[in-house]
Amino acid sequence: MHYPTTVTEVVAVEPERYLRERAQRAAANAPVPVTVLEGGADHLPGEPGSFDAGVAALVLCTVPDQQRALAGLFRVIRPGGELRFYEHVVAERKWEARYQRFADATFWPHVAGGCHLARDTRTGIEQAGFQIETCERFPFSPAPFLPPDPHILGVARRP
């Protein structure tokens, strides 16, 4: 786990049983208490404003309704709290974006766990009410045989 020493507790949500079980086993060795719950980003546990921060790492490309998931994050993160994100995003070049949309409409979500390559996640974060403080855009490929896709890494704050 790579959280700062100021973190005293982590609540994680995982809808897929196999991954949730693996996360629960890993949580047993974490340097801070970690609770792994069944659920999805569109139904986050917690009272409004009950979390100091939220982390979305390659999740906003996969959720069925990105705006609903972001609304859930906005609800549980306290005013002044952070959303830290690392996500796929739609390409800036038209031909790449066209290919991403074709892949999303045909085969990609079926072979990549529901992932959608062509989401404009930065705009989605802003539309949910967060204010982006930092956002780095860069290409990344998870495997040598796959072409790199554009990703973003950054911090947004709930006003």
N, C-alpha and C positions, 0 to 999 in steps of 0.2 A: 504494500500500500504506500502511496506517495502523497500523503496529506501532511500539512504542516503540524508541528507539535502542539499548536493551539487547538487542534481538533480533538474534542473529547468523546464524540459519539458519531457513528455513521449509520444511517438507515438506508438500505438499498432495496430496490423493488425489481423483481425479475418475474416475467410472466411464464417463461419456459421452464418446465420442471427439471430437466437435466441440468441446465445452466444454473438454476436456483440451488440445486443440491451441491453442485461444485462450488458455488459462491459461499454457501453455508459452511462447507468444509474449510475453505480458505479463510473465512471469517474467524474461525477458531484460533488461528495463528496471527491475527492482526494485532498491531501494537495498541489499538484503541477498540473499545466495544463496537461491534458491527452487528446489526440486526438485519437479516435478509428476509424480506416478506414476499409472499405471492401477490402479484398484481402487475398493473401496467402504468405507464406514464400518464394515461388519461384518467386514472383513478388513484391519485397519490394519497397516502395516509397523512394525517396531521391536520391540525387546526389552522385556520388562516394565520399567516405570519409566524408559524411555529419553528421555522428553520432559518438559520443564518445564511445558508448557501445551498445551491443545488448544482449538481454536476450532470451534464448530458454528454455522453461520449458514444458516438455512433448509434444513437438511439432515435434522434429526431428524423433520421432518414428512413426509419423502419416503422415507426408507429403509424397505425391506420389514419389517424387524424392529428396532424402536427399542431394545428392551432389549439385543439383541445388539450393536448399534452402540455403545450406552452402555457395555456391558461391555468392548468393545474400547478405548474411550477410557479407561476406568478402568484397564485393563491397562497401556497405554503411558504414561500420565501418572504421574510419580514421586509418591511420598507427599509431601504438602505442595504439590503442583503445582495449577495452576488449569485449570478448564474455563470458557471464556467462551462464552456462548450468546446467540443472537438467533433466536427461533423463533415460529411460529404456535402457538397453543394453543386448547383448547376454550373456548367462551364460558361465562361464569358464568350468564347468563340462560338458563332452560330452553328457551324457544322458539328462541333462537339456536343453542344446542347441538343441538337436535333438527334444525334445518335443516342444520347442519354435518354431522351424522351421515348425513342423507339425501343430501347432496351427495357425501360420501365413498363412500357405498354405490352411487352411480349414475354421475354424470358427472364430478365434479371431478378425481379422479386421472387420468382419461383426457385431460383438456384442460390439466392443470397439472403435467405431468411426474411423476406419481406422488404428488403432494402430498396429504396428509390434514389437513384443517382441525381435526378434532375430537380430536386427541391431547392427553392431559394430560401434556405434556412436563415441566413442573416436577416433578410427582410421579415421573415416570420417571427424572429425573436423581437425585432423592433415593433412589429404590429401587435405583439402580445403585451406591449407596454414597457419592455425593458429598454434601458439606455445602454448602448454598446460603448464600452470604454476602450477596449483594445480588440482588434480582430486581424489576425494574420492569415493570409490566403496563400496556399502552396499546393503543389502537386504531390501525391503520394500513391504508391502501389503496394498492396499487401503481399504481393508475390511477383517474382521476376517475369512470369509469363503474362501478367495482366498489365495493360497500359495504366499509367498514373491518372488518377482522377483528382479534380480540385477538392481541397478540404479547407476548412477554416478552424482556427483555434483562437479562443478569446475569452473575454470577461465582459458580462453585461450586468448592470445594476438595476434593481427594482427601485424606482423613485419613491 
